[in-house]
C-alpha cells in the first residue's frame, strides 16, 4: 500500500506544471483576463456587501455608513411588528408551497399522459405547445389572466352562455379566488417545462417490461405502477454502476 501511494505521488508530481516566468509569459492573456474578472467580482460582488451595515443603522446620506448612528435590531423589530409585513411573508410562503406541490403533481401526471400518446409526431407537437408558456414573462401571463377573468373575458362569456351564472363575476375582487388563480397560473406556465425531465425518465425504461406486463394481462394503471417501480430501480441500478466504475478507476 505504501509503495502504491508513493508511486501515485510520483506520478502526480510528474504531471504538475512548474510555474516559471516562461509559463507566465505564455499564459499572459489568460492571466490578464482572469485578473480582470477577479477585480470585477471584488468591485461588484464583495465591496457592496458593506451596504448591509445600513440595516443596523439610522442611516443618513450626509453622514455616510461609517458615521451613521448604530441602532442594532430596531428596524427589524419594527418590521416584524407590522401585520402587513407578516401577511406578505405568509402569502409568499403559501404561494411557494402551493406552486411546488401543484406543479410537481401535475408535471408527473402530464408526463405519464404524454407518454401514452402513440403518435411520435403528435407527442412532439403537444410537448412543444405545453412548454412554450415557460418562456413568457410573468407580466405577460398576468395580462392574459386579467383578460380571461375580467368581466368581459372569455371565462365569464362561457359561463353565461352555459347559463351557469346570470351576471359576470369579478374574480379579482373575491379573496377566495386568489389561491386557485395563483395555482392555475403556475400550472399553465410551468407544467410542460417541468414534465420534460419526468418524460425523459419514463422513456428510458425498457419497452420489454411493458410487453411482459401486457402478456400478463396488466391494464394501463398496472403498467403505470410498473413504470414507477422499474424507473426507480433503473435509476438505482445506473447509480450503482456509476459508483462501481468510479471505484474501478480509482483502483486502476
C-alpha positions, 0 to 999 in steps of 0.5 A: 500500500505504501509503495502504491501511494508513493508511486501515485505521488510520483506520478502526480508530481510528474504531471504538475506544471512548474510555474516559471516566468516562461509559463507566465509569459505564455499564459499572459492573456489568460492571466490578464483576463482572469485578473480582470474578472477577479477585480470585477467580482471584488468591485461588484460582488464583495465591496457592496456587501458593506451596504448591509451595515445600513440595516443596523443603522439610522442611516443618513446620506450626509453622514455616510455608513461609517458615521451613521448612528448604530441602532442594532435590531430596531428596524427589524423589530419594527418590521416584524411588528407590522401585520402587513409585513407578516401577511406578505411573508405568509402569502409568499410562503403559501404561494411557494408551497402551493406552486411546488406541490401543484406543479410537481403533481401535475408535471408527473401526471402530464408526463405519464399522459404524454407518454401514452400518446402513440403518435411520435409526431403528435407527442412532439407537437403537444410537448412543444405547445405545453412548454412554450408558456415557460418562456413568457414573462410573468407580466405577460401571463398576468395580462392574459389572466386579467383578460380571461377573468375580467368581466368581459373575458372569455371565462365569464362569456362561457359561463353565461352562455352555459347559463351557469351564472346570470351576471359576470363575476369579478374574480379579482375582487373575491379573496377566495379566488386568489389561491386557485388563480395563483395555482392555475397560473403556475400550472399553465406556465410551468407544467410542460417545462417541468414534465420534460425531465419526468418524460425523459425518465419514463422513456428510458425504461425498457419497452420489454417490461411493458410487453411482459406486463401486457402478456400478463394481462396488466391494464394501463394503471398496472403498467403505470405502477410498473413504470414507477417501480422499474424507473426507480430501480433503473435509476438505482441500478445506473447509480450503482454502476456509476459508483462501481466504475468510479471505484474501478478507476480509482483502483486502476 
